[in-house]
Every structure is written in C-alpha cells, then in structure tokens.
Amino acid sequence: MSTFDPDPGGPDVGGRAAEGIVTIERFLTDNQPETATGELSRVLDDIAMAGKVIASRTRRGGLTELLGKAGVVNVQGEEQKLMDVYADDVMTSMLSGHGRVSVIVSEERPEPVIIDDSAPYVVVHDPLDGSSNIDSNVSIGTIFGVFRREDTTKPPTEADWLRPGRDLVAAGYILYGTSTMMVYSTGQGVHAFTLDHAVGEFLLTWSNCHFPAEPAYYSLNLASIPQWEAGMSRFVDWLNRPDTPNLSQRYIGSAVADFHRNLLHGGVFGYPGEVDRPQGKLRLMYEGAPLAYLAEQAGGRGSDGSRDLLDISPNDIHQRTPVFVGDTRLVDQLEACLTEGA
Ligand code: P6P
C-alpha cells in the first residue's frame, strides 16, 4: 500500500496534496489563522531554508570535508561532529536578523543565545539529531520547537524559554534521508513536505498525517534491556504475547527517522531510562517535547513512562528524560508496564 493512499480501515493517513504543487511557503500562508501576523509562518520558512542549506551538505556525505569529528565535546559530554557544528551555525544564522526570533536554545550550546530583546519567538532545536550516524549514511534530522513570548516589552528571561511542551506554538523536524522532508505542526494537524532539489522548494507531500489505525513497528534498542528499568521487560513480554499487536522491531538509532517511519506506518519509539541513567539519553526541550507535540497532533501521544512529556516543566534547558512517542495504545501500555508494581 502506498503511504499516500489513506488506510481505508483506519484514521485518515492524510491524502496527497489536493491539487497541483504546493510549496511550504504557500501552505503556511494559506493555512495561517486570519488573525495571524505571518511572523510564525516566516519563522518556519526560515527553518525550512536552514534545512535546505544543511541538506546541501548532508547529501554530499563523504564528499565533504565536514564529515568526522570537530574535536570538541559539547555540553552533553558528547563528541561534536563537524556537521553538528555546521548545522547549528546554519540554524542560528537563518533565525537571526529578521526581528522574529528573540532566543535560540540549541543542543550544541551550553546557554541560550539571545538574538533580539523584543522579537516575539523562541526557537529550541537539536540541529542534527542522530549525528553519530552521519559517517554511515543513516538518516539524521533537525528537531525544533517554537514558543511565543508573552511579553516582548522587556528583554527575554528564563521564563521565555524554560517552558513545558504544552506552551509550544509549533514543532517539527527536517529528515535528511533518501529524500529531505520537513514535517511540522502549528496545532492544526501535521503536514509533510519533500524537498525538490531541482527547484529548491519543499513541496507538500501529504497533509493532516495521522498514525494508522493499526501499528506495525516498535522502535526500542533491545540490546539495552539489561540496563532498562524492570517495567520495560514487562512491555517486551507483552509485545511477544499471541494476543497483542504483531509488531516488527525497527530501531535505526536516529530518533527522527524512527519517529517518521512510525508516523507513516504506525508504531512507538522509545528511549527508556536506565539503571545508571534514569533520565535516559534524550533531551526534553528539543527532542522529547517537539516529538510529543507532533505525536499528539497526529493522534498519538508522548510520555516519559508515567506522564505526558508535554506536561513536564523543565528545570534546565538540557534536561534529559525517558521518551516514548507514537501510537496512543502502545504508549498507554508502556506506561502500564512501567508503573505496574511501581
Ligand atoms: P543509542 C542519536 O544520537 C540519538 O540522540 C537519537 O536520535 C537516537 O534515537 C538515540 O540517540 C540512539 O541512541 O544509545 O541507541 O545509540
């Protein structure tokens, strides 16, 4: 079944663009609320432009001098890849100087970057998630979220950026894979665009994406079972029962790629807490919350194993959290297994 043919048995996976070629710029403008100033649409345009520039480098893979390590360890204690630094610089550059973005929070920077004291928006992002896969040509992605500042008459403070996912006004990702896609939501459904390199435009591929009625995959790194909290074994045992959904296991090691496949075909992605790392590996603000925002908009949900990821108020911009995002019933089951006997 083509991923563009809605699953007749389940919720609408989303039909193809109704007619003709629709660029992301046109879609944003045509679908923004009547009362909109257009500023948020322009911020998403800026992110799309950053995605085009980053894609121009990731496409060249081994042909670019940017592969390999930057020789720097980032605030996460992870060795930065040259492409991480490049992608972060591109995002910062594209989001600066237009009077739209006040603060940028990046996985690659220890502190928020204050761009403009009076601009209305805050952008949080992981400029190149999955970068450990760059050299092996596995799909990687940019994950982003956008907050609107309540008061732009004063310089930005922590209250402008240290916020729960419920406050997001937009979120999405750019997937650098066999094709380059931008998937986003502003709270009116999830919409996907594919970069046509020939014309340099993201073109609407399908709108109002929903998780299919029946899930097909679960994305867990089963090699980590010995390190996981006990409830995860209960979930894996549940998956293997004859009376539960017959899922295939797919784990790419790149959250954006795993999430995207599960959005199309149904499933759940998880990065659990571990015995010596109870908060897991993924970060709440610019990985877990944006993916949970998209999941909810697509009929699914995101949890840390006991509560909605979108309800968690961060204490630190780089705060880690266990992440389970995707099909609602699978996330609910994960919570039941993790909280059973808790
Ligand atoms: P592991 C990539 O580094 C990342 O942040 C996510 O994209 C991915 O899901 C996860 O880490 C993979 O981590 O420990 O399985 O290699």
Residues whose N, C-alpha, C, O or C-beta is under 5 A from the ligand:
A	BS01	P6P	D129 G130 S131 S132 N221 G253 S254 A255 V256
